[in-house]
Amino acid sequence: MAKDKAPKSRQEEPIEKQLWKAADKLRKNIDAAEYKHIVLGLIFLKYISDAFDDLYEKLQAGEGDYAGADTEDKNEYKAENVFFVPQEARWSYLLTRAKQPEIGKVVDAAMDAIEKENPLLRDVLPKVFARGNLDPTSLGGLIDLIGNIALGHAKTRSADLLGHVFEYFLGEFALAEGKKGGQFYTPRSVVELLVEMLEPYKGRVLDPCCGSGGMFVQSEKFVADHQGKVNDISIYGQESNQTTWRLARMNLAIRHLDSSQVKWNNEGSFLNDAHKDLKADYVIANPPFNDSDWSGDLLRKDGRWQYGVPPTGNANYAWIQHFLYHLNPGGQAGFVLAKGSLTSKSSGEGDIRKALVEARLVDCIVNLPAKLFLNTQIPACLWFLSRNKTNGKFRNRADEILFIDARNLGHLINRRTKEFSEADIAAIAETYHKWRNVNGHYEDVKGFCNAAPIERVRELDYVLTPGRYVGLPDDEDDFDFKERFARLKAEFAAQLQEEAKLNALIAENLAKVKA
């Protein structure tokens, strides 16, 4: 009986997981950081080729609005917001050459051809397929694998499916890269939480450190899930890492999102703000934690520092004021920061935090559990700011700040990484909405949430750590020290064992190199 069940369980595994396992087998000796550009580049190529083929068939049929259309006229595709794909870059052409030794050069040439025909994709697509460490047989296998993604699905669904696979692969590559992966990817459950809390239905959305574009993709999903109009959102972004910016542009294009205002420059948002005059409805971001190399010494008299000059050795309060600078009079911001930003008093940070509180800009603070982020073990939190807490859209909450302690939420997906469940996200977001909305029926929950008056924040010297306000849960008296100690001891032992294995592997590789 067990043998009969095995194929069924494999068949029920989601297609994106099946694809990931198959693609990972073809990786062989290529580092995940390099391999992601190969795989994601091919998924993107498949997406634009499918979209092109779909419109090509309609133009060829020549019915209705397409009567008399020329299938090779670029303007026909531009009018429908579809990328024009020249003959030598179409997926059908690549499939016929997938088994040839020169397939790497063929794919690189295809990427070049697409960029020449589509200015929006100039300098975006990867040309890494002819490198010596990529075996032509493996590349051909990848082309076959990705070519089968939409099999069994209607053509109208293939774009959605490819977009989902692209997003899933981004997350899996981030996990595979570990610390480096966190530089281009914010964990999806954290992005979902930010978006669910802010509810960006319409307006201008800005992320000045946008990574691979996850904040924008999730905003689009949120609007679609709530029967809104995706075209009501305009996105503006900036990224200082060109390789990551390329991922963002592909990620957005595969979602039919206009990426023309997602800019790259290697100076970054502080030194070279690509959207100087923009006043956004929403800012959603995950800036680098405690960045000490942000060129603060060159910006001491910058006009963005309305609430105090941030220290040159830490960018946290520079980011906060950069976000505020870009909000319109009714705008809202939600972003990730290191937890130390809630308590730090060094180099004037405490004075800036006091000014933000007294200006009635701080709306909500969420304390996050450990292990949510791939690139750091630094404890993190979410800040939510509102330019106008009396604007009538929500209730007047000017003299309150909501504190939520979510440290006990989330679950492990491996030994080192946690994520929020849908129930966790709903619990946090609904708490915020009940407190913020006019008829929200909010109540404090001991150990989880507290709506603190500004007077209380003053009493605690403007420290914004949620634990100081929410108190201990009612069942804290049942705390079992022996059980907790035994669990921590077991976790510590497991971590030591994992580190020992890693050290042994490193030693083995070093020995091979010396030999």
C-alpha positions as CSV (number, residue, x, y, z in Angstrom):
1,M,0.0,0.0,0.0
2,A,2.8,2.4,0.8
3,K,4.2,2.0,-2.7
4,D,0.9,2.9,-4.2
5,K,0.7,6.1,-2.2
6,A,4.2,7.4,-3.1
7,P,3.5,8.5,-6.7
8,K,0.3,10.2,-5.6
9,S,2.1,12.3,-3.0
10,R,4.7,13.3,-5.6
11,Q,1.9,14.2,-8.0
12,E,0.2,16.4,-5.5
13,E,3.4,18.4,-4.8
14,P,3.0,22.0,-6.2
15,I,4.5,22.5,-9.6
16,E,6.9,25.2,-8.4
17,K,8.4,22.8,-5.9
18,Q,8.8,20.1,-8.6
19,L,10.4,22.6,-10.9
20,W,12.8,23.8,-8.2
21,K,14.0,20.3,-7.4
22,A,14.5,19.5,-11.1
23,A,16.3,22.8,-11.8
24,D,18.5,22.3,-8.7
25,K,19.6,18.9,-9.9
26,L,20.9,20.6,-13.1
27,R,22.9,23.2,-11.1
28,K,25.8,20.8,-10.5
29,N,28.9,22.9,-9.7
30,I,27.5,26.4,-10.2
31,D,27.1,28.7,-7.2
32,A,23.5,29.6,-6.4
33,A,24.3,33.3,-6.7
34,E,25.3,32.8,-10.3
35,Y,22.7,30.1,-11.2
36,K,19.7,32.3,-10.3
37,H,20.4,34.6,-13.2
38,I,20.5,31.6,-15.6
39,V,17.2,30.1,-14.4
40,L,15.3,33.4,-13.8
41,G,16.6,34.7,-17.1
42,L,15.1,31.7,-18.9
43,I,11.8,31.9,-17.0
44,F,11.6,35.5,-18.1
45,L,12.4,34.7,-21.7
46,K,9.7,32.0,-21.7
47,Y,7.2,34.5,-20.3
48,I,7.8,37.3,-22.9
49,S,7.9,34.6,-25.7
50,D,4.5,33.2,-24.5
51,A,2.9,36.7,-24.4
52,F,4.3,37.5,-27.9
53,D,3.0,34.2,-29.3
54,D,-0.4,34.7,-27.9
55,L,-0.7,38.2,-29.5
56,Y,1.0,36.9,-32.7
57,E,-1.8,34.3,-33.1
58,K,-4.5,36.9,-32.7
59,L,-2.8,39.2,-35.3
60,Q,-2.4,36.3,-37.7
61,A,-6.1,35.4,-37.4
62,G,-6.9,39.0,-38.2
63,E,-10.3,39.1,-36.6
64,G,-12.1,42.2,-35.2
65,D,-9.7,44.8,-34.0
66,Y,-6.8,42.8,-35.5
67,A,-8.1,42.8,-39.1
68,G,-5.3,43.6,-41.5
69,A,-2.6,43.5,-38.8
70,D,1.0,42.8,-39.6
71,T,2.4,40.0,-37.3
72,E,5.9,41.5,-37.6
73,D,5.0,45.1,-37.0
74,K,6.6,46.1,-33.6
75,N,3.9,48.8,-33.1
76,E,1.2,46.2,-32.9
77,Y,2.8,44.7,-29.9
78,K,3.7,48.0,-28.3
79,A,0.1,49.0,-28.5
80,E,-0.9,46.0,-26.4
81,N,2.0,46.4,-23.9
82,V,3.7,43.2,-25.2
83,F,7.4,43.0,-25.7
84,F,8.4,42.3,-29.4
85,V,10.4,39.1,-29.6
86,P,12.5,38.7,-32.8
87,Q,12.5,35.3,-34.6
88,E,15.9,34.2,-33.2
89,A,14.8,34.8,-29.6
90,R,11.4,33.0,-29.7
91,W,11.1,30.0,-27.4
92,S,10.1,27.7,-30.3
93,Y,13.4,28.6,-32.0
94,L,15.4,27.9,-28.8
95,L,13.7,24.5,-28.3
96,T,14.9,23.4,-31.8
97,R,18.5,24.2,-30.7
98,A,18.4,23.1,-27.1
99,K,20.5,20.0,-27.7
100,Q,23.2,21.7,-29.7
101,P,26.7,22.4,-28.1
102,E,26.4,26.1,-29.0
103,I,23.1,26.6,-27.2
104,G,24.7,29.0,-24.7
105,K,25.7,31.4,-27.4
106,V,22.2,31.0,-29.0
107,V,20.5,32.1,-25.7
108,D,22.9,35.0,-25.1
109,A,22.2,36.2,-28.7
110,A,18.5,35.9,-28.0
111,M,18.8,38.1,-24.9
112,D,20.8,40.7,-27.0
113,A,18.2,40.7,-29.7
114,I,15.3,41.3,-27.3
115,E,17.1,44.2,-25.6
116,K,17.7,45.8,-29.0
117,E,14.0,45.6,-29.9
118,N,12.7,46.7,-26.5
119,P,14.3,49.9,-24.9
120,L,12.7,49.1,-21.6
121,L,14.8,46.0,-21.3
122,R,18.1,47.6,-22.2
123,D,20.9,46.4,-20.0
124,V,18.4,44.3,-18.0
125,L,18.6,40.7,-19.3
126,P,21.4,38.3,-18.3
127,K,24.0,37.2,-20.9
128,V,25.6,34.4,-18.9
129,F,24.7,31.3,-20.9
130,A,27.9,30.7,-22.8
131,R,30.1,30.6,-19.8
132,G,32.4,27.6,-19.5
133,N,31.0,26.4,-16.1
134,L,27.5,25.9,-17.6
135,D,27.3,22.5,-19.3
136,P,25.3,22.8,-22.6
137,T,23.5,19.6,-21.8
138,S,22.3,21.0,-18.5
139,L,21.3,24.3,-20.2
140,G,19.3,22.2,-22.8
141,G,17.7,20.4,-19.9
142,L,16.7,23.7,-18.3
143,I,15.1,24.9,-21.5
144,D,13.1,21.7,-21.8
145,L,12.1,21.9,-18.1
146,I,11.0,25.6,-18.3
147,G,9.3,25.0,-21.7
148,N,7.0,22.5,-19.9
149,I,5.8,24.9,-17.2
150,A,2.6,25.9,-18.8
151,L,1.7,22.3,-20.0
152,G,-1.7,21.3,-18.7
153,H,-2.7,25.0,-18.1
154,A,-4.7,27.3,-20.3
155,K,-2.6,29.9,-22.1
156,T,-4.4,32.7,-20.3
157,R,-3.1,31.2,-17.0
158,S,0.5,30.6,-18.2
159,A,1.6,34.2,-17.5
160,D,0.3,34.0,-13.9
161,L,1.9,30.6,-13.5
162,L,5.3,31.8,-14.8
163,G,5.1,34.9,-12.5
164,H,4.4,32.6,-9.5
165,V,7.3,30.3,-10.4
166,F,9.6,33.3,-10.8
167,E,8.7,34.6,-7.4
168,Y,9.0,31.2,-5.8
169,F,12.4,30.7,-7.3
170,L,13.6,34.1,-6.1
171,G,12.8,32.9,-2.5
172,E,14.4,29.5,-3.0
173,F,17.6,31.1,-4.4
174,A,17.6,33.5,-1.4
175,L,17.5,30.6,1.0
176,A,20.2,28.8,-1.0
177,E,22.5,31.8,-0.8
178,G,21.7,32.4,2.9
179,K,23.2,35.6,4.1
180,K,23.9,37.0,0.6
181,G,20.4,36.1,-0.4
182,G,18.9,38.6,2.0
183,Q,20.5,41.5,0.0
184,F,18.1,41.1,-2.8
185,Y,15.1,39.4,-1.2
186,T,12.8,40.3,1.7
187,P,11.0,37.2,3.0
188,R,7.6,37.0,1.4
189,S,5.7,36.7,4.7
190,V,7.2,39.9,6.0
191,V,6.3,41.7,2.7
192,E,2.8,40.3,3.0
193,L,2.4,41.6,6.5
194,L,3.6,45.1,5.5
195,V,1.2,45.2,2.6
196,E,-1.8,43.8,4.5
197,M,-1.3,46.4,7.2
198,L,-0.9,49.4,4.9
199,E,-3.6,48.3,2.4
200,P,-2.2,50.2,-0.7
201,Y,-5.3,50.0,-2.9
202,K,-4.4,53.0,-5.1
203,G,-1.9,55.7,-5.5
204,R,1.9,56.1,-5.7
205,V,4.0,53.4,-4.0
206,L,7.7,54.1,-3.4
207,D,10.5,51.7,-2.3
208,P,13.8,53.5,-2.4
209,C,15.8,50.4,-1.7
210,C,13.7,48.0,-3.7
211,G,15.8,44.9,-4.0
212,S,14.2,42.5,-6.5
213,G,10.8,44.3,-6.3
214,G,8.9,42.1,-3.9
215,M,7.1,45.0,-2.2
216,F,5.6,46.1,-5.6
217,V,4.6,42.6,-6.6
218,Q,2.8,42.1,-3.3
219,S,1.0,45.4,-3.6
220,E,-0.2,44.4,-7.0
221,K,-1.4,41.1,-5.6
222,F,-3.1,42.8,-2.7
223,V,-5.1,45.1,-5.0
224,A,-6.0,42.1,-7.3
225,D,-7.1,40.0,-4.3
226,H,-9.4,42.7,-3.1
227,Q,-11.0,43.3,-6.5
228,G,-9.3,46.6,-7.0
229,K,-7.8,48.0,-10.2
230,V,-4.1,47.2,-10.5
231,N,-3.7,50.2,-12.9
232,D,-4.6,52.5,-9.9
233,I,-1.1,51.8,-8.5
234,S,2.0,53.6,-9.8
235,I,5.3,52.2,-8.6
236,Y,8.6,54.1,-8.0
237,G,11.7,52.5,-6.9
238,Q,15.5,52.7,-6.6
239,E,18.3,50.2,-6.2
240,S,22.0,50.7,-6.0
241,N,23.0,47.1,-6.9
242,Q,22.7,46.8,-10.7
243,T,22.4,43.0,-10.7
244,T,19.5,43.2,-8.2
245,W,17.9,46.0,-10.2
246,R,17.9,43.7,-13.2
247,L,16.0,41.1,-11.2
248,A,13.5,43.7,-10.1
249,R,12.8,44.9,-13.7
250,M,12.3,41.3,-14.8
251,N,10.1,40.5,-11.7
252,L,7.9,43.5,-12.5
253,A,7.7,42.9,-16.2
254,I,6.5,39.3,-15.7
255,R,3.7,40.8,-13.6
256,H,2.6,43.3,-16.3
257,L,3.8,46.1,-13.9
258,D,5.3,49.3,-15.4
259,S,8.9,49.3,-14.2
260,S,10.0,52.5,-16.0
261,Q,10.2,54.4,-12.7
262,V,12.4,51.8,-11.0
263,K,15.8,53.3,-11.3
264,W,19.4,52.2,-10.8
265,N,22.4,54.2,-9.8
266,N,25.4,53.0,-7.8
267,E,25.3,56.0,-5.5
268,G,22.1,55.0,-3.9
269,S,19.0,57.0,-2.6
270,F,20.9,59.2,-0.1
271,L,23.5,60.6,-2.5
272,N,21.5,60.4,-5.7
273,D,17.8,60.4,-5.1
274,A,16.2,59.3,-8.4
275,H,12.7,60.6,-7.3
276,K,13.6,63.9,-5.7
277,D,10.2,65.6,-6.3
278,L,8.0,62.5,-5.7
279,K,5.4,62.7,-2.9
280,A,4.1,59.2,-2.5
281,D,0.9,57.8,-0.9
282,Y,2.8,54.8,0.4
283,V,6.4,54.0,1.2
284,I,7.1,50.3,1.8
285,A,10.7,49.3,2.3
286,N,13.4,47.0,3.9
287,P,16.5,49.2,4.1
288,P,19.9,47.7,5.1
289,F,20.1,47.3,8.9
290,N,22.4,49.7,10.8
291,D,24.2,50.7,7.6
292,S,27.4,52.5,8.7
293,D,28.6,53.3,5.1
294,W,25.9,55.6,3.9
295,S,28.0,58.8,3.2
296,G,26.3,60.6,6.1
297,D,29.4,62.9,6.5
298,L,28.6,64.4,3.0
299,L,25.0,65.1,3.9
300,R,25.1,66.9,7.3
301,K,23.1,69.9,6.0
302,D,20.6,67.9,3.8
303,G,17.1,69.2,3.7
304,R,15.6,65.8,4.5
305,W,16.7,66.0,8.1
306,Q,13.7,67.8,9.5
307,Y,13.6,66.0,12.8
308,G,17.4,66.0,13.5
309,V,20.7,65.2,11.8
310,P,21.2,61.4,11.8
311,P,24.6,60.0,12.9
312,T,27.2,59.3,10.3
313,G,27.8,55.8,11.7
314,N,24.2,54.5,11.3
315,A,21.6,55.1,8.6
316,N,18.5,54.0,10.5
317,Y,17.2,57.5,11.2
318,A,18.4,58.8,7.8
319,W,16.1,56.2,6.2
320,I,13.2,57.1,8.4
321,Q,13.5,60.8,7.5
322,H,14.1,59.9,3.8
323,F,10.8,58.0,3.9
324,L,8.9,60.9,5.5
325,Y,10.4,63.4,3.0
326,H,8.8,61.4,0.2
327,L,5.3,61.1,1.8
328,N,2.5,63.3,0.7
329,P,0.4,65.1,3.4
330,G,-1.8,62.1,3.9
331,G,0.8,59.4,3.1
332,Q,1.7,56.3,5.2
333,A,4.9,54.3,5.5
334,G,5.7,50.8,6.6
335,F,9.2,49.5,6.8
336,V,11.6,47.1,8.5
337,L,14.4,48.4,10.8
338,A,16.8,46.9,13.3
339,K,15.2,46.6,16.7
340,G,17.9,48.9,18.2
341,S,16.2,51.8,16.4
342,L,13.5,51.6,19.1
343,T,15.8,52.4,22.0
344,S,19.1,53.9,20.8
345,K,20.1,57.2,22.2
346,S,23.6,57.5,20.7
347,S,24.6,60.4,18.5
348,G,21.2,62.1,18.8
349,E,19.0,59.2,17.7
350,G,17.0,59.5,20.9
351,D,16.3,63.1,20.2
352,I,15.1,62.3,16.6
353,R,12.8,59.6,17.9
354,K,11.4,62.0,20.5
355,A,10.7,64.6,17.7
356,L,9.0,61.9,15.6
357,V,6.7,60.9,18.5
358,E,5.9,64.5,19.5
359,A,5.1,65.3,15.8
360,R,2.5,62.6,16.0
361,L,4.1,60.7,13.1
362,V,4.6,57.2,14.7
363,D,1.4,55.1,14.2
364,C,2.4,51.6,15.1
365,I,5.4,49.5,16.1
366,V,5.6,45.7,15.6
367,N,8.2,43.6,17.4
368,L,9.3,40.7,15.1
369,P,10.4,37.2,16.0
370,A,14.0,36.1,15.5
371,K,15.2,34.1,12.4
372,L,12.8,35.9,9.9
373,F,15.6,37.3,7.8
374,L,18.2,35.4,5.8
375,N,21.0,37.9,5.9
376,T,21.2,38.9,9.6
377,Q,20.5,37.6,13.1
378,I,20.0,41.2,14.3
379,P,16.5,41.5,15.9
380,A,14.1,43.5,13.7
381,C,10.9,45.4,14.0
382,L,8.3,47.1,11.8
383,W,7.7,50.9,11.9
384,F,4.4,52.4,10.6
385,L,4.3,56.1,10.2
386,S,1.4,58.4,9.1
387,R,1.7,61.9,8.0
388,N,-1.8,62.8,9.2
389,K,-3.3,60.7,12.0
390,T,-6.4,62.9,12.0
391,N,-7.2,62.9,8.3
392,G,-10.7,61.5,8.6
393,K,-9.9,58.4,6.5
394,F,-9.4,56.6,9.8
395,R,-10.2,57.6,13.4
396,N,-8.3,60.3,15.2
397,R,-5.5,58.5,16.9
398,A,-3.0,61.4,17.1
399,D,-2.3,60.9,20.8
400,E,-1.8,57.2,20.7
401,I,0.7,54.7,19.4
402,L,-0.2,51.0,18.9
403,F,2.4,48.5,20.1
404,I,2.3,44.9,18.9
405,D,4.6,42.2,20.2
406,A,4.7,39.4,17.6
407,R,7.9,37.7,18.9
408,N,6.0,34.5,19.7
409,L,4.4,34.2,16.3
410,G,5.9,32.5,13.2
411,H,7.1,28.9,12.6
412,L,10.4,27.3,11.5
413,I,10.7,26.3,7.9
414,N,14.2,25.0,8.5
415,R,16.7,25.2,11.5
416,R,17.7,28.7,10.7
417,T,14.7,30.4,9.2
418,K,11.2,31.3,10.3
419,E,8.2,32.7,8.5
420,F,4.7,33.9,9.4
421,S,1.7,31.8,8.6
422,E,-1.4,33.4,7.0
423,A,-3.1,33.3,10.4
424,D,-0.2,35.2,12.0
425,I,-0.4,37.9,9.3
426,A,-4.1,38.2,9.7
427,A,-3.9,38.4,13.5
428,I,-1.3,41.3,13.4
429,A,-3.0,43.2,10.5
430,E,-6.5,42.9,11.9
431,T,-5.3,44.2,15.3
432,Y,-3.9,47.3,13.6
433,H,-7.0,47.8,11.5
434,K,-9.3,47.4,14.5
435,W,-7.3,50.1,16.3
436,R,-7.0,52.4,13.3
437,N,-10.5,52.1,11.8
438,V,-13.4,54.2,12.9
439,N,-15.6,51.3,14.0
440,G,-12.8,48.8,14.7
441,H,-13.7,47.6,18.2
442,Y,-10.1,47.3,19.3
443,E,-9.1,45.9,22.7
444,D,-5.7,45.6,24.4
445,V,-4.5,42.0,24.7
446,K,-2.0,41.5,27.5
447,G,1.3,40.3,26.2
448,F,0.4,41.0,22.6
449,C,-0.9,44.5,21.9
450,N,-1.4,47.9,23.7
451,A,-2.6,51.3,22.5
452,A,-0.4,53.6,24.6
453,P,-1.1,57.3,25.1
454,I,1.7,59.7,24.2
455,E,2.0,60.5,28.0
456,R,3.0,56.9,28.6
457,V,5.6,57.0,25.9
458,R,7.0,60.2,27.5
459,E,7.2,58.4,30.9
460,L,9.3,55.7,29.3
461,D,11.6,58.3,27.8
462,Y,10.4,57.7,24.2
463,V,11.6,54.1,24.2
464,L,9.4,52.3,21.6
465,T,10.0,48.6,22.4
466,P,6.5,46.9,22.4
467,G,7.5,44.7,25.3
468,R,7.6,47.7,27.5
469,Y,4.0,48.5,26.8
470,V,2.1,45.2,26.2
471,G,3.2,43.5,29.5
472,L,3.3,39.8,30.1
473,P,0.5,37.5,29.0
474,D,-1.9,36.3,31.7
475,D,-0.6,32.7,31.4
476,E,3.0,33.8,32.1
477,D,2.7,32.3,35.6
478,D,2.5,28.9,34.0
479,F,6.0,29.4,32.5
480,D,7.9,26.1,32.8
481,F,11.6,26.9,33.3
482,K,12.8,23.3,33.0
483,E,10.9,22.7,29.8
484,R,12.1,26.0,28.2
485,F,15.7,25.3,29.3
486,A,15.7,21.8,27.9
487,R,14.3,23.1,24.6
488,L,16.9,25.8,24.3
489,K,19.7,23.3,25.2
490,A,18.5,20.9,22.5
491,E,18.4,23.8,19.9
492,F,21.9,24.9,20.9
493,A,23.2,21.3,20.6
494,A,21.6,21.0,17.2
495,Q,23.2,24.2,16.1
496,L,26.6,23.1,17.3
497,Q,26.3,19.8,15.4
498,E,25.4,21.7,12.2
499,E,28.4,24.0,12.7
500,A,30.7,21.0,13.3
501,K,29.5,19.5,10.0
502,L,30.1,22.8,8.2
503,N,33.6,23.1,9.7
504,A,34.4,19.5,8.7
505,L,33.3,20.2,5.1
506,I,35.4,23.3,4.9
507,A,38.4,21.4,6.2
508,E,37.9,18.7,3.7
509,N,37.7,21.2,0.8
510,L,40.8,22.9,2.1
511,A,42.6,19.6,2.2
512,K,41.6,18.9,-1.4
513,V,42.8,22.3,-2.5
514,K,46.2,21.8,-0.8
515,A,46.5,18.3,-2.4
